[in-house]
Amino acid sequence: MKTRQKCTDPEGAVRYDGACHCGALGYSYYTRVEPRKWPIRACQCSFCRAHGARTTSDPAGLVEFRVREGAHAERYRFGQRTADFLICGGCGVYVGAVIDTDQGCFAVVNINALDRFPDGLEASKPMSYDAETTEQRVSRRIARWTPCRR
């Protein structure tokens, strides 16, 4: 995984930081959406269930991933192999996922890795994407995930 370049704080957005347990991988999530209105999803695939993942995204926001210790940065692909799931090889925490498309890079972040939980977060909604074709999955991610900068 390459270290992402610094991005400019989007005007009016609030920055939320998260990281793995050992601090080797992290992210900054910029959004104008109030935390009580975040779409929080609990994917029901075996990977997300095993990691207890709860993810969110904002198509009008921005995500920047940080790598503090490159040796621990691992990308994992499974299923339809359309996205890279970012996992710390040191502590095992799943921090988020990214997809690279012709329209850019898009990401989802695992809110369980947030440094601090904002007040008012809703309960996660169970989601199943098993019936999606590869094209449907990529289209959904482009439409719903957060743009990320390199």
C-alpha positions as CSV (number, residue, x, y, z in Angstrom):
1,M,0.0,0.0,0.0
2,K,1.3,3.4,-0.9
3,T,1.2,6.3,1.5
4,R,-1.5,8.7,0.4
5,Q,-0.5,12.4,-0.1
6,K,-1.9,15.0,2.2
7,C,-5.2,16.5,1.3
8,T,-6.7,19.9,2.0
9,D,-9.4,19.9,4.7
10,P,-12.6,20.4,2.7
11,E,-14.3,23.6,3.5
12,G,-17.0,23.2,6.2
13,A,-16.2,19.5,6.8
14,V,-15.4,18.0,10.2
15,R,-12.3,15.7,10.4
16,Y,-12.6,12.4,12.2
17,D,-9.4,10.4,12.7
18,G,-9.1,6.6,13.1
19,A,-6.3,4.1,13.3
20,C,-5.5,0.5,14.0
21,H,-4.6,-0.6,17.5
22,C,-0.8,-0.2,17.1
23,G,-1.1,3.0,15.1
24,A,0.6,1.7,11.9
25,L,-2.4,2.4,9.7
26,G,-4.8,5.3,10.1
27,Y,-7.3,7.5,8.3
28,S,-8.8,11.0,8.3
29,Y,-12.5,11.1,7.3
30,Y,-13.9,14.5,6.3
31,T,-17.6,14.9,6.2
32,R,-20.2,17.6,6.5
33,V,-22.8,15.0,7.7
34,E,-23.6,15.1,11.4
35,P,-22.7,11.8,13.0
36,R,-26.3,11.0,14.0
37,K,-27.1,10.9,10.2
38,W,-24.1,8.8,9.2
39,P,-25.1,5.6,7.3
40,I,-23.6,2.9,9.4
41,R,-23.5,-0.5,7.8
42,A,-22.7,-3.9,9.2
43,C,-21.9,-6.0,6.1
44,Q,-22.9,-9.6,6.6
45,C,-20.1,-11.2,4.6
46,S,-17.8,-13.6,6.5
47,F,-14.9,-11.1,6.5
48,C,-16.8,-8.2,7.9
49,R,-18.6,-10.3,10.5
50,A,-15.2,-11.8,11.6
51,H,-13.8,-8.3,12.1
52,G,-17.0,-6.9,13.7
53,A,-16.8,-4.1,11.1
54,R,-19.2,-1.2,11.1
55,T,-18.5,1.1,8.1
56,T,-19.6,4.5,6.9
57,S,-19.0,6.7,3.9
58,D,-20.1,10.1,2.5
59,P,-20.1,10.6,-1.3
60,A,-19.5,14.3,-0.7
61,G,-16.7,13.8,1.8
62,L,-13.1,12.8,1.6
63,V,-10.9,10.1,3.0
64,E,-7.1,10.1,3.4
65,F,-5.3,7.0,4.6
66,R,-2.0,7.1,6.5
67,V,0.7,4.5,6.7
68,R,3.1,5.1,9.6
69,E,4.7,1.7,9.3
70,G,4.8,0.4,5.8
71,A,5.8,-3.2,6.8
72,H,2.4,-3.5,8.5
73,A,0.2,-2.3,5.6
74,E,-1.6,-5.2,4.1
75,R,-4.2,-5.3,1.4
76,Y,-6.6,-8.2,1.2
77,R,-9.0,-9.0,-1.7
78,F,-11.6,-11.7,-1.6
79,G,-14.9,-12.6,-3.3
80,Q,-15.3,-10.6,-6.5
81,R,-11.9,-8.9,-5.8
82,T,-13.1,-5.4,-6.6
83,A,-11.8,-3.6,-3.5
84,D,-8.7,-3.7,-1.3
85,F,-9.4,-4.2,2.4
86,L,-6.8,-2.4,4.5
87,I,-5.6,-4.5,7.4
88,C,-2.7,-3.9,9.8
89,G,-0.3,-6.8,9.7
90,G,0.9,-5.9,13.2
91,C,-2.3,-5.8,15.2
92,G,-4.8,-7.2,12.7
93,V,-7.3,-4.3,12.7
94,Y,-9.3,-3.7,9.5
95,V,-9.4,0.1,9.1
96,G,-11.2,0.5,5.7
97,A,-11.5,-0.5,2.1
98,V,-10.6,1.2,-1.2
99,I,-11.6,0.7,-4.8
100,D,-9.7,2.2,-7.7
101,T,-11.9,3.0,-10.7
102,D,-11.7,5.0,-13.9
103,Q,-13.7,7.6,-12.0
104,G,-11.2,7.8,-9.1
105,C,-10.5,6.2,-5.8
106,F,-13.4,5.6,-3.4
107,A,-13.3,4.4,0.2
108,V,-15.3,3.2,3.2
109,V,-14.0,3.5,6.8
110,N,-14.5,1.2,9.7
111,I,-15.9,3.4,12.5
112,N,-14.7,0.9,15.1
113,A,-11.2,2.2,14.4
114,L,-12.2,5.8,15.2
115,D,-10.0,7.5,17.8
116,R,-13.2,8.8,19.5
117,F,-16.8,7.9,18.8
118,P,-18.8,11.0,18.1
119,D,-22.0,11.5,20.1
120,G,-25.3,10.4,18.5
121,L,-24.1,7.5,16.3
122,E,-27.0,5.3,15.2
123,A,-26.9,1.5,15.4
124,S,-25.5,-0.2,12.4
125,K,-27.8,-1.7,9.8
126,P,-27.1,-5.3,8.6
127,M,-26.4,-5.3,4.9
128,S,-26.0,-8.1,2.4
129,Y,-24.5,-7.6,-1.0
130,D,-24.3,-11.3,-2.1
131,A,-26.7,-10.9,-5.0
132,E,-24.7,-8.1,-6.7
133,T,-22.9,-8.7,-9.9
134,T,-19.4,-7.3,-10.2
135,E,-20.7,-4.3,-12.2
136,Q,-23.4,-3.6,-9.7
137,R,-21.0,-3.7,-6.8
138,V,-18.5,-1.3,-8.5
139,S,-21.4,1.1,-9.4
140,R,-22.7,1.0,-5.8
141,R,-19.3,1.8,-4.4
142,I,-18.7,4.7,-6.8
143,A,-22.2,6.1,-5.9
144,R,-22.0,5.6,-2.1
145,W,-18.4,5.5,-1.0
146,T,-16.3,8.5,-0.1
147,P,-13.8,9.8,-2.6
148,C,-10.2,9.4,-1.5
149,R,-7.1,11.3,-2.5
150,R,-3.8,9.9,-3.4
